[in-house]
Structures are given as structure tokens and as C-alpha cells.
Amino acid sequence: MDINIVFQIAAVGILVAVLNQVLIRAGREEQAMMTTLAGLVVVLFWVIEYINELFTSVQTLFRL
């Protein structure tokens, strides 16, 4: 696993947190929630490859 993915996830988390706070202070709670959900979806798309690789490794390990 590459360490860059950890830094990318952290960067998205920080960016989403800042945007969320700015939007909430501006009275835009709906946009803040949508920003949070969009950040979650982006990170899930990045992580899904690693989850697939994990399941493949477990299947190979236990010969399923």
C-alpha cells in the first residue's frame, strides 16, 4: 500500500472540514452536508481498489 493514499485522504478530510465549517457559518447547512457526502464518496472510490485487493488476498490465503 502506498503512503500517498493516506495523505490524499487526509487532505480531502481537512478540505471538507474547512468547507463544512465555512458553509455552516454562512447558513448553508444543506450545501455543507452535500460537501461532506461528496468528500466521502471520493474517498470511497479511492479506497475500493484496496478493499478489493484485500479480499483477493484473503481468498488466496485461505484458498476459497
PDB file of N, CA, C, O and CB in Angstrom:
ATOM      1  N   MET A   1       0.844  -1.173   0.000  1.00  0.00           N
ATOM      2  CA  MET A   1       0.000   0.000   0.000  1.00  0.00           C
ATOM      3  C   MET A   1       0.893   1.241   0.000  1.00  0.00           C
ATOM      4  O   MET A   1       1.884   1.328   0.725  1.00  0.00           O
ATOM      5  CB  MET A   1      -0.962  -0.005   1.220  1.00  0.00           C
ATOM      6  N   ASP A   2       0.513   2.162  -0.815  1.00  0.00           N
ATOM      7  CA  ASP A   2       1.290   3.385  -0.963  1.00  0.00           C
ATOM      8  C   ASP A   2       0.883   4.400   0.107  1.00  0.00           C
ATOM      9  O   ASP A   2      -0.300   4.543   0.415  1.00  0.00           O
ATOM     10  CB  ASP A   2       1.102   3.981  -2.376  1.00  0.00           C
ATOM     11  N   ILE A   3       1.858   5.096   0.664  1.00  0.00           N
ATOM     12  CA  ILE A   3       1.580   6.074   1.726  1.00  0.00           C
ATOM     13  C   ILE A   3       0.881   7.310   1.168  1.00  0.00           C
ATOM     14  O   ILE A   3       0.254   8.058   1.918  1.00  0.00           O
ATOM     15  CB  ILE A   3       2.883   6.485   2.432  1.00  0.00           C
ATOM     16  N   ASN A   4       0.983   7.529  -0.147  1.00  0.00           N
ATOM     17  CA  ASN A   4       0.357   8.712  -0.746  1.00  0.00           C
ATOM     18  C   ASN A   4      -1.159   8.705  -0.585  1.00  0.00           C
ATOM     19  O   ASN A   4      -1.768   9.766  -0.443  1.00  0.00           O
ATOM     20  CB  ASN A   4       0.712   8.799  -2.222  1.00  0.00           C
ATOM     21  N   ILE A   5      -1.775   7.528  -0.605  1.00  0.00           N
ATOM     22  CA  ILE A   5      -3.232   7.460  -0.457  1.00  0.00           C
ATOM     23  C   ILE A   5      -3.655   7.963   0.923  1.00  0.00           C
ATOM     24  O   ILE A   5      -4.715   8.573   1.065  1.00  0.00           O
ATOM     25  CB  ILE A   5      -3.734   6.015  -0.675  1.00  0.00           C
ATOM     26  N   VAL A   6      -2.836   7.711   1.930  1.00  0.00           N
ATOM     27  CA  VAL A   6      -3.145   8.189   3.282  1.00  0.00           C
ATOM     28  C   VAL A   6      -3.108   9.713   3.320  1.00  0.00           C
ATOM     29  O   VAL A   6      -3.974  10.347   3.923  1.00  0.00           O
ATOM     30  CB  VAL A   6      -2.149   7.600   4.314  1.00  0.00           C
ATOM     31  N   PHE A   7      -2.105  10.295   2.676  1.00  0.00           N
ATOM     32  CA  PHE A   7      -2.007  11.754   2.633  1.00  0.00           C
ATOM     33  C   PHE A   7      -3.132  12.369   1.813  1.00  0.00           C
ATOM     34  O   PHE A   7      -3.633  13.439   2.157  1.00  0.00           O
ATOM     35  CB  PHE A   7      -0.661  12.176   2.061  1.00  0.00           C
ATOM     36  N   GLN A   8      -3.535  11.709   0.736  1.00  0.00           N
ATOM     37  CA  GLN A   8      -4.638  12.208  -0.069  1.00  0.00           C
ATOM     38  C   GLN A   8      -5.943  12.189   0.721  1.00  0.00           C
ATOM     39  O   GLN A   8      -6.721  13.141   0.658  1.00  0.00           O
ATOM     40  CB  GLN A   8      -4.780  11.382  -1.347  1.00  0.00           C
ATOM     41  N   ILE A   9      -6.185  11.124   1.457  1.00  0.00           N
ATOM     42  CA  ILE A   9      -7.395  11.026   2.269  1.00  0.00           C
ATOM     43  C   ILE A   9      -7.374  12.091   3.362  1.00  0.00           C
ATOM     44  O   ILE A   9      -8.398  12.713   3.646  1.00  0.00           O
ATOM     45  CB  ILE A   9      -7.527   9.615   2.890  1.00  0.00           C
ATOM     46  N   ALA A  10      -6.222  12.300   3.967  1.00  0.00           N
ATOM     47  CA  ALA A  10      -6.112  13.336   4.998  1.00  0.00           C
ATOM     48  C   ALA A  10      -6.361  14.725   4.402  1.00  0.00           C
ATOM     49  O   ALA A  10      -7.023  15.556   5.025  1.00  0.00           O
ATOM     50  CB  ALA A  10      -4.720  13.284   5.665  1.00  0.00           C
ATOM     51  N   ALA A  11      -5.841  14.976   3.217  1.00  0.00           N
ATOM     52  CA  ALA A  11      -6.043  16.277   2.571  1.00  0.00           C
ATOM     53  C   ALA A  11      -7.510  16.507   2.254  1.00  0.00           C
ATOM     54  O   ALA A  11      -8.027  17.605   2.461  1.00  0.00           O
ATOM     55  CB  ALA A  11      -5.211  16.376   1.290  1.00  0.00           C
ATOM     56  N   VAL A  12      -8.179  15.487   1.756  1.00  0.00           N
ATOM     57  CA  VAL A  12      -9.613  15.615   1.469  1.00  0.00           C
ATOM     58  C   VAL A  12     -10.378  15.842   2.763  1.00  0.00           C
ATOM     59  O   VAL A  12     -11.309  16.647   2.789  1.00  0.00           O
ATOM     60  CB  VAL A  12     -10.149  14.356   0.738  1.00  0.00           C
ATOM     61  N   GLY A  13     -10.013  15.160   3.825  1.00  0.00           N
ATOM     62  CA  GLY A  13     -10.680  15.330   5.114  1.00  0.00           C
ATOM     63  C   GLY A  13     -10.528  16.744   5.648  1.00  0.00           C
ATOM     64  O   GLY A  13     -11.491  17.328   6.145  1.00  0.00           O
ATOM     65  N   ILE A  14      -9.332  17.296   5.550  1.00  0.00           N
ATOM     66  CA  ILE A  14      -9.101  18.666   6.027  1.00  0.00           C
ATOM     67  C   ILE A  14      -9.872  19.663   5.172  1.00  0.00           C
ATOM     68  O   ILE A  14     -10.500  20.580   5.700  1.00  0.00           O
ATOM     69  CB  ILE A  14      -7.594  19.004   6.010  1.00  0.00           C
ATOM     70  N   LEU A  15      -9.825  19.486   3.854  1.00  0.00           N
ATOM     71  CA  LEU A  15     -10.538  20.388   2.950  1.00  0.00           C
ATOM     72  C   LEU A  15     -12.049  20.357   3.192  1.00  0.00           C
ATOM     73  O   LEU A  15     -12.699  21.401   3.239  1.00  0.00           O
ATOM     74  CB  LEU A  15     -10.236  20.021   1.498  1.00  0.00           C
ATOM     75  N   VAL A  16     -12.594  19.162   3.344  1.00  0.00           N
ATOM     76  CA  VAL A  16     -14.032  19.024   3.588  1.00  0.00           C
ATOM     77  C   VAL A  16     -14.406  19.633   4.940  1.00  0.00           C
ATOM     78  O   VAL A  16     -15.448  20.277   5.059  1.00  0.00           O
ATOM     79  CB  VAL A  16     -14.452  17.536   3.536  1.00  0.00           C
ATOM     80  N   ALA A  17     -13.575  19.439   5.949  1.00  0.00           N
ATOM     81  CA  ALA A  17     -13.872  20.000   7.264  1.00  0.00           C
ATOM     82  C   ALA A  17     -13.888  21.529   7.226  1.00  0.00           C
ATOM     83  O   ALA A  17     -14.768  22.156   7.816  1.00  0.00           O
ATOM     84  CB  ALA A  17     -12.848  19.511   8.293  1.00  0.00           C
ATOM     85  N   VAL A  18     -12.922  22.128   6.535  1.00  0.00           N
ATOM     86  CA  VAL A  18     -12.878  23.587   6.430  1.00  0.00           C
ATOM     87  C   VAL A  18     -14.082  24.108   5.652  1.00  0.00           C
ATOM     88  O   VAL A  18     -14.738  25.059   6.077  1.00  0.00           O
ATOM     89  CB  VAL A  18     -11.572  24.040   5.755  1.00  0.00           C
ATOM     90  N   LEU A  19     -14.372  23.482   4.509  1.00  0.00           N
ATOM     91  CA  LEU A  19     -15.529  23.902   3.725  1.00  0.00           C
ATOM     92  C   LEU A  19     -16.824  23.732   4.497  1.00  0.00           C
ATOM     93  O   LEU A  19     -17.721  24.570   4.409  1.00  0.00           O
ATOM     94  CB  LEU A  19     -15.598  23.119   2.430  1.00  0.00           C
ATOM     95  N   ASN A  20     -16.919  22.660   5.246  1.00  0.00           N
ATOM     96  CA  ASN A  20     -18.107  22.400   6.050  1.00  0.00           C
ATOM     97  C   ASN A  20     -18.310  23.514   7.069  1.00  0.00           C
ATOM     98  O   ASN A  20     -19.426  24.012   7.219  1.00  0.00           O
ATOM     99  CB  ASN A  20     -17.996  21.040   6.757  1.00  0.00           C
ATOM    100  N   GLN A  21     -17.267  23.909   7.764  1.00  0.00           N
ATOM    101  CA  GLN A  21     -17.382  24.964   8.764  1.00  0.00           C
ATOM    102  C   GLN A  21     -17.727  26.316   8.131  1.00  0.00           C
ATOM    103  O   GLN A  21     -18.537  27.069   8.671  1.00  0.00           O
ATOM    104  CB  GLN A  21     -16.083  25.075   9.553  1.00  0.00           C
ATOM    105  N   VAL A  22     -17.119  26.614   7.003  1.00  0.00           N
ATOM    106  CA  VAL A  22     -17.401  27.878   6.322  1.00  0.00           C
ATOM    107  C   VAL A  22     -18.854  27.927   5.873  1.00  0.00           C
ATOM    108  O   VAL A  22     -19.532  28.940   6.046  1.00  0.00           O
ATOM    109  CB  VAL A  22     -16.464  28.068   5.116  1.00  0.00           C
ATOM    110  N   LEU A  23     -19.329  26.829   5.295  1.00  0.00           N
ATOM    111  CA  LEU A  23     -20.711  26.806   4.813  1.00  0.00           C
ATOM    112  C   LEU A  23     -21.720  26.859   5.962  1.00  0.00           C
ATOM    113  O   LEU A  23     -22.767  27.494   5.836  1.00  0.00           O
ATOM    114  CB  LEU A  23     -20.949  25.556   3.974  1.00  0.00           C
ATOM    115  N   ILE A  24     -21.415  26.206   7.064  1.00  0.00           N
ATOM    116  CA  ILE A  24     -22.327  26.252   8.214  1.00  0.00           C
ATOM    117  C   ILE A  24     -22.394  27.670   8.775  1.00  0.00           C
ATOM    118  O   ILE A  24     -23.475  28.153   9.111  1.00  0.00           O
ATOM    119  CB  ILE A  24     -21.874  25.258   9.317  1.00  0.00           C
ATOM    120  N   ARG A  25     -21.254  28.334   8.877  1.00  0.00           N
ATOM    121  CA  ARG A  25     -21.237  29.706   9.396  1.00  0.00           C
ATOM    122  C   ARG A  25     -21.975  30.671   8.465  1.00  0.00           C
ATOM    123  O   ARG A  25     -22.492  31.697   8.905  1.00  0.00           O
ATOM    124  CB  ARG A  25     -19.793  30.177   9.594  1.00  0.00           C
ATOM    125  N   ALA A  26     -22.016  30.327   7.168  1.00  0.00           N
ATOM    126  CA  ALA A  26     -22.716  31.174   6.206  1.00  0.00           C
ATOM    127  C   ALA A  26     -24.206  30.844   6.141  1.00  0.00           C
ATOM    128  O   ALA A  26     -24.952  31.472   5.389  1.00  0.00           O
ATOM    129  CB  ALA A  26     -22.091  31.025   4.825  1.00  0.00           C
ATOM    130  N   GLY A  27     -24.637  29.859   6.928  1.00  0.00           N
ATOM    131  CA  GLY A  27     -26.045  29.496   6.946  1.00  0.00           C
ATOM    132  C   GLY A  27     -26.452  28.560   5.824  1.00  0.00           C
ATOM    133  O   GLY A  27     -27.631  28.476   5.483  1.00  0.00           O
ATOM    134  N   ARG A  28     -25.505  27.869   5.258  1.00  0.00           N
ATOM    135  CA  ARG A  28     -25.764  26.946   4.147  1.00  0.00           C
ATOM    136  C   ARG A  28     -25.569  25.506   4.611  1.00  0.00           C
ATOM    137  O   ARG A  28     -24.656  24.818   4.153  1.00  0.00           O
ATOM    138  CB  ARG A  28     -24.836  27.257   2.943  1.00  0.00           C
ATOM    139  N   GLU A  29     -26.424  25.058   5.515  1.00  0.00           N
ATOM    140  CA  GLU A  29     -26.276  23.721   6.086  1.00  0.00           C
ATOM    141  C   GLU A  29     -26.445  22.614   5.045  1.00  0.00           C
ATOM    142  O   GLU A  29     -25.769  21.588   5.110  1.00  0.00           O
ATOM    143  CB  GLU A  29     -27.281  23.527   7.202  1.00  0.00           C
ATOM    144  N   GLU A  30     -27.353  22.825   4.079  1.00  0.00           N
ATOM    145  CA  GLU A  30     -27.591  21.796   3.055  1.00  0.00           C
ATOM    146  C   GLU A  30     -26.353  21.605   2.177  1.00  0.00           C
ATOM    147  O   GLU A  30     -25.975  20.476   1.865  1.00  0.00           O
ATOM    148  CB  GLU A  30     -28.808  22.175   2.180  1.00  0.00           C
ATOM    149  N   GLN A  31     -25.727  22.715   1.783  1.00  0.00           N
ATOM    150  CA  GLN A  31     -24.518  22.611   0.972  1.00  0.00           C
ATOM    151  C   GLN A  31     -23.371  22.005   1.773  1.00  0.00           C
ATOM    152  O   GLN A  31     -22.532  21.296   1.219  1.00  0.00           O
ATOM    153  CB  GLN A  31     -24.115  23.987   0.436  1.00  0.00           C
ATOM    154  N   ALA A  32     -23.332  22.281   3.066  1.00  0.00           N
ATOM    155  CA  ALA A  32     -22.291  21.691   3.912  1.00  0.00           C
ATOM    156  C   ALA A  32     -22.448  20.177   3.968  1.00  0.00           C
ATOM    157  O   ALA A  32     -21.462  19.441   3.907  1.00  0.00           O
ATOM    158  CB  ALA A  32     -22.341  22.287   5.335  1.00  0.00           C
ATOM    159  N   MET A  33     -23.690  19.714   4.085  1.00  0.00           N
ATOM    160  CA  MET A  33     -23.929  18.267   4.110  1.00  0.00           C
ATOM    161  C   MET A  33     -23.568  17.625   2.769  1.00  0.00           C
ATOM    162  O   MET A  33     -22.993  16.537   2.733  1.00  0.00           O
ATOM    163  CB  MET A  33     -25.399  17.973   4.455  1.00  0.00           C
ATOM    164  N   MET A  34     -23.904  18.296   1.680  1.00  0.00           N
ATOM    165  CA  MET A  34     -23.575  17.761   0.351  1.00  0.00           C
ATOM    166  C   MET A  34     -22.064  17.727   0.125  1.00  0.00           C
ATOM    167  O   MET A  34     -21.553  16.806  -0.513  1.00  0.00           O
ATOM    168  CB  MET A  34     -24.249  18.602  -0.745  1.00  0.00           C
ATOM    169  N   THR A  35     -21.355  18.719   0.642  1.00  0.00           N
ATOM    170  CA  THR A  35     -19.893  18.725   0.540  1.00  0.00           C
ATOM    171  C   THR A  35     -19.295  17.553   1.307  1.00  0.00           C
ATOM    172  O   THR A  35     -18.367  16.897   0.832  1.00  0.00           O
ATOM    173  CB  THR A  35     -19.319  20.051   1.068  1.00  0.00           C
ATOM    174  N   THR A  36     -19.829  17.297   2.487  1.00  0.00           N
ATOM    175  CA  THR A  36     -19.353  16.174   3.284  1.00  0.00           C
ATOM    176  C   THR A  36     -19.613  14.851   2.579  1.00  0.00           C
ATOM    177  O   THR A  36     -18.741  13.983   2.544  1.00  0.00           O
ATOM    178  CB  THR A  36     -20.018  16.177   4.655  1.00  0.00           C
ATOM    179  N   LEU A  37     -20.790  14.695   2.026  1.00  0.00           N
ATOM    180  CA  LEU A  37     -21.112  13.459   1.303  1.00  0.00           C
ATOM    181  C   LEU A  37     -20.255  13.297   0.058  1.00  0.00           C
ATOM    182  O   LEU A  37     -19.837  12.184  -0.260  1.00  0.00           O
ATOM    183  CB  LEU A  37     -22.587  13.439   0.917  1.00  0.00           C
ATOM    184  N   ALA A  38     -19.988  14.381  -0.648  1.00  0.00           N
ATOM    185  CA  ALA A  38     -19.140  14.309  -1.837  1.00  0.00           C
ATOM    186  C   ALA A  38     -17.715  13.893  -1.469  1.00  0.00           C
ATOM    187  O   ALA A  38     -17.100  13.091  -2.172  1.00  0.00           O
ATOM    188  CB  ALA A  38     -19.126  15.662  -2.567  1.00  0.00           C
ATOM    189  N   GLY A  39     -17.198  14.429  -0.384  1.00  0.00           N
ATOM    190  CA  GLY A  39     -15.867  14.031   0.080  1.00  0.00           C
ATOM    191  C   GLY A  39     -15.816  12.567   0.455  1.00  0.00           C
ATOM    192  O   GLY A  39     -14.834  11.882   0.169  1.00  0.00           O
ATOM    193  N   LEU A  40     -16.870  12.080   1.094  1.00  0.00           N
ATOM    194  CA  LEU A  40     -16.943  10.663   1.467  1.00  0.00           C
ATOM    195  C   LEU A  40     -16.962   9.775   0.233  1.00  0.00           C
ATOM    196  O   LEU A  40     -16.279   8.752   0.197  1.00  0.00           O
ATOM    197  CB  LEU A  40     -18.186  10.394   2.324  1.00  0.00           C
ATOM    198  N   VAL A  41     -17.730  10.151  -0.771  1.00  0.00           N
ATOM    199  CA  VAL A  41     -17.814   9.355  -1.997  1.00  0.00           C
ATOM    200  C   VAL A  41     -16.470   9.320  -2.719  1.00  0.00           C
ATOM    201  O   VAL A  41     -16.066   8.272  -3.221  1.00  0.00           O
ATOM    202  CB  VAL A  41     -18.897   9.918  -2.929  1.00  0.00           C
ATOM    203  N   VAL A  42     -15.782  10.444  -2.774  1.00  0.00           N
ATOM    204  CA  VAL A  42     -14.466  10.494  -3.433  1.00  0.00           C
ATOM    205  C   VAL A  42     -13.490   9.557  -2.730  1.00  0.00           C
ATOM    206  O   VAL A  42     -12.772   8.800  -3.383  1.00  0.00           O
ATOM    207  CB  VAL A  42     -13.907  11.942  -3.440  1.00  0.00           C
ATOM    208  N   VAL A  43     -13.465   9.607  -1.415  1.00  0.00           N
ATOM    209  CA  VAL A  43     -12.542   8.752  -0.663  1.00  0.00           C
ATOM    210  C   VAL A  43     -12.925   7.279  -0.830  1.00  0.00           C
ATOM    211  O   VAL A  43     -12.043   6.427  -0.942  1.00  0.00           O
ATOM    212  CB  VAL A  43     -12.540   9.142   0.837  1.00  0.00           C
ATOM    213  N   LEU A  44     -14.201   6.971  -0.848  1.00  0.00           N
ATOM    214  CA  LEU A  44     -14.621   5.580  -1.040  1.00  0.00           C
ATOM    215  C   LEU A  44     -14.201   5.055  -2.410  1.00  0.00           C
ATOM    216  O   LEU A  44     -13.811   3.893  -2.530  1.00  0.00           O
ATOM    217  CB  LEU A  44     -16.138   5.456  -0.877  1.00  0.00           C
ATOM    218  N   PHE A  45     -14.276   5.893  -3.443  1.00  0.00           N
ATOM    219  CA  PHE A  45     -13.822   5.464  -4.764  1.00  0.00           C
ATOM    220  C   PHE A  45     -12.323   5.176  -4.768  1.00  0.00           C
ATOM    221  O   PHE A  45     -11.873   4.268  -5.467  1.00  0.00           O
ATOM    222  CB  PHE A  45     -14.153   6.530  -5.811  1.00  0.00           C
ATOM    223  N   TRP A  46     -11.550   5.931  -4.002  1.00  0.00           N
ATOM    224  CA  TRP A  46     -10.114   5.678  -3.924  1.00  0.00           C
ATOM    225  C   TRP A  46      -9.821   4.398  -3.165  1.00  0.00           C
ATOM    226  O   TRP A  46      -8.913   3.655  -3.537  1.00  0.00           O
ATOM    227  CB  TRP A  46      -9.404   6.848  -3.261  1.00  0.00           C
ATOM    228  N   VAL A  47     -10.570   4.129  -2.114  1.00  0.00           N
ATOM    229  CA  VAL A  47     -10.264   3.019  -1.214  1.00  0.00           C
ATOM    230  C   VAL A  47     -10.796   1.689  -1.739  1.00  0.00           C
ATOM    231  O   VAL A  47     -10.316   0.634  -1.324  1.00  0.00           O
ATOM    232  CB  VAL A  47     -10.841   3.293   0.161  1.00  0.00           C
ATOM    233  N   ILE A  48     -11.769   1.716  -2.635  1.00  0.00           N
ATOM    234  CA  ILE A  48     -12.400   0.480  -3.073  1.00  0.00           C
ATOM    235  C   ILE A  48     -11.410  -0.468  -3.754  1.00  0.00           C
ATOM    236  O   ILE A  48     -11.564  -1.686  -3.664  1.00  0.00           O
ATOM    237  CB  ILE A  48     -13.543   0.794  -4.015  1.00  0.00           C
ATOM    238  N   GLU A  49     -10.407   0.070  -4.427  1.00  0.00           N
ATOM    239  CA  GLU A  49      -9.386  -0.783  -5.044  1.00  0.00           C
ATOM    240  C   GLU A  49      -8.619  -1.568  -3.982  1.00  0.00           C
ATOM    241  O   GLU A  49      -8.342  -2.755  -4.152  1.00  0.00           O
ATOM    242  CB  GLU A  49      -8.410   0.065  -5.883  1.00  0.00           C
ATOM    243  N   TYR A  50      -8.284  -0.897  -2.897  1.00  0.00           N
ATOM    244  CA  TYR A  50      -7.538  -1.556  -1.827  1.00  0.00           C
ATOM    245  C   TYR A  50      -8.395  -2.599  -1.105  1.00  0.00           C
ATOM    246  O   TYR A  50      -7.877  -3.630  -0.674  1.00  0.00           O
ATOM    247  CB  TYR A  50      -7.025  -0.519  -0.827  1.00  0.00           C
ATOM    248  N   ILE A  51      -9.678  -2.346  -0.971  1.00  0.00           N
ATOM    249  CA  ILE A  51     -10.578  -3.318  -0.358  1.00  0.00           C
ATOM    250  C   ILE A  51     -10.680  -4.553  -1.240  1.00  0.00           C
ATOM    251  O   ILE A  51     -10.677  -5.678  -0.739  1.00  0.00           O
ATOM    252  CB  ILE A  51     -11.977  -2.702  -0.123  1.00  0.00           C
ATOM    253  N   ASN A  52     -10.771  -4.350  -2.552  1.00  0.00           N
ATOM    254  CA  ASN A  52     -10.805  -5.476  -3.485  1.00  0.00           C
ATOM    255  C   ASN A  52      -9.514  -6.286  -3.395  1.00  0.00           C
ATOM    256  O   ASN A  52      -9.545  -7.516  -3.399  1.00  0.00           O
ATOM    257  CB  ASN A  52     -11.024  -4.977  -4.926  1.00  0.00           C
ATOM    258  N   GLU A  53      -8.399  -5.601  -3.316  1.00  0.00           N
ATOM    259  CA  GLU A  53      -7.104  -6.290  -3.189  1.00  0.00           C
ATOM    260  C   GLU A  53      -7.033  -7.082  -1.885  1.00  0.00           C
ATOM    261  O   GLU A  53      -6.487  -8.185  -1.859  1.00  0.00           O
ATOM    262  CB  GLU A  53      -5.942  -5.273  -3.253  1.00  0.00           C
ATOM    263  N   LEU A  54      -7.584  -6.526  -0.800  1.00  0.00           N
ATOM    264  CA  LEU A  54      -7.603  -7.227   0.486  1.00  0.00           C
ATOM    265  C   LEU A  54      -8.427  -8.507   0.387  1.00  0.00           C
ATOM    266  O   LEU A  54      -7.978  -9.562   0.834  1.00  0.00           O
ATOM    267  CB  LEU A  54      -8.169  -6.316   1.592  1.00  0.00           C
ATOM    268  N   PHE A  55      -9.633  -8.429  -0.197  1.00  0.00           N
ATOM    269  CA  PHE A  55     -10.467  -9.615  -0.326  1.00  0.00           C
ATOM    270  C   PHE A  55      -9.818 -10.671  -1.213  1.00  0.00           C
ATOM    271  O   PHE A  55      -9.930 -11.865  -0.936  1.00  0.00           O
ATOM    272  CB  PHE A  55     -11.826  -9.238  -0.882  1.00  0.00           C
ATOM    273  N   THR A  56      -9.144 -10.246  -2.272  1.00  0.00           N
ATOM    274  CA  THR A  56      -8.437 -11.189  -3.141  1.00  0.00           C
ATOM    275  C   THR A  56      -7.309 -11.876  -2.382  1.00  0.00           C
ATOM    276  O   THR A  56      -7.098 -13.079  -2.535  1.00  0.00           O
ATOM    277  CB  THR A  56      -7.881 -10.470  -4.383  1.00  0.00           C
ATOM    278  N   SER A  57      -6.593 -11.124  -1.572  1.00  0.00           N
ATOM    279  CA  SER A  57      -5.504 -11.710  -0.783  1.00  0.00           C
ATOM    280  C   SER A  57      -6.036 -12.711   0.239  1.00  0.00           C
ATOM    281  O   SER A  57      -5.434 -13.763   0.452  1.00  0.00           O
ATOM    282  CB  SER A  57      -4.710 -10.609  -0.071  1.00  0.00           C
ATOM    283  N   VAL A  58      -7.161 -12.386   0.869  1.00  0.00           N
ATOM    284  CA  VAL A  58      -7.750 -13.297   1.851  1.00  0.00           C
ATOM    285  C   VAL A  58      -8.227 -14.573   1.166  1.00  0.00           C
ATOM    286  O   VAL A  58      -8.044 -15.666   1.702  1.00  0.00           O
ATOM    287  CB  VAL A  58      -8.920 -12.615   2.594  1.00  0.00           C
ATOM    288  N   GLN A  59      -8.841 -14.447  -0.021  1.00  0.00           N
ATOM    289  CA  GLN A  59      -9.280 -15.622  -0.753  1.00  0.00           C
ATOM    290  C   GLN A  59      -8.107 -16.493  -1.150  1.00  0.00           C
ATOM    291  O   GLN A  59      -8.193 -17.718  -1.062  1.00  0.00           O
ATOM    292  CB  GLN A  59     -10.064 -15.216  -1.981  1.00  0.00           C
ATOM    293  N   THR A  60      -7.017 -15.890  -1.582  1.00  0.00           N
ATOM    294  CA  THR A  60      -5.842 -16.665  -1.967  1.00  0.00           C
ATOM    295  C   THR A  60      -5.202 -17.318  -0.746  1.00  0.00           C
ATOM    296  O   THR A  60      -4.728 -18.452  -0.821  1.00  0.00           O
ATOM    297  CB  THR A  60      -4.823 -15.773  -2.688  1.00  0.00           C
ATOM    298  N   LEU A  61      -5.188 -16.613   0.360  1.00  0.00           N
ATOM    299  CA  LEU A  61      -4.572 -17.129   1.564  1.00  0.00           C
ATOM    300  C   LEU A  61      -5.305 -18.364   2.078  1.00  0.00           C
ATOM    301  O   LEU A  61      -4.679 -19.349   2.467  1.00  0.00           O
ATOM    302  CB  LEU A  61      -4.539 -16.054   2.633  1.00  0.00           C
ATOM    303  N   PHE A  62      -6.620 -18.305   2.077  1.00  0.00           N
ATOM    304  CA  PHE A  62      -7.414 -19.415   2.594  1.00  0.00           C
ATOM    305  C   PHE A  62      -7.888 -20.355   1.491  1.00  0.00           C
ATOM    306  O   PHE A  62      -8.636 -21.297   1.755  1.00  0.00           O
ATOM    307  CB  PHE A  62      -8.606 -18.883   3.355  1.00  0.00           C
ATOM    308  N   ARG A  63      -7.461 -20.106   0.269  1.00  0.00           N
ATOM    309  CA  ARG A  63      -7.796 -20.947  -0.904  1.00  0.00           C
ATOM    310  C   ARG A  63      -9.301 -21.160  -1.030  1.00  0.00           C
ATOM    311  O   ARG A  63      -9.774 -22.292  -1.125  1.00  0.00           O
ATOM    312  CB  ARG A  63      -7.090 -22.315  -0.806  1.00  0.00           C
ATOM    313  N   LEU A  64     -10.045 -20.056  -1.030  1.00  0.00           N
ATOM    314  CA  LEU A  64     -11.507 -20.144  -1.158  1.00  0.00           C
ATOM    315  C   LEU A  64     -11.924 -20.098  -2.607  1.00  0.00           C
ATOM    316  O   LEU A  64     -13.116 -20.160  -2.908  1.00  0.00           O
ATOM    317  CB  LEU A  64     -12.189 -19.016  -0.386  1.00  0.00           C
TER     318      LEU A  64
END
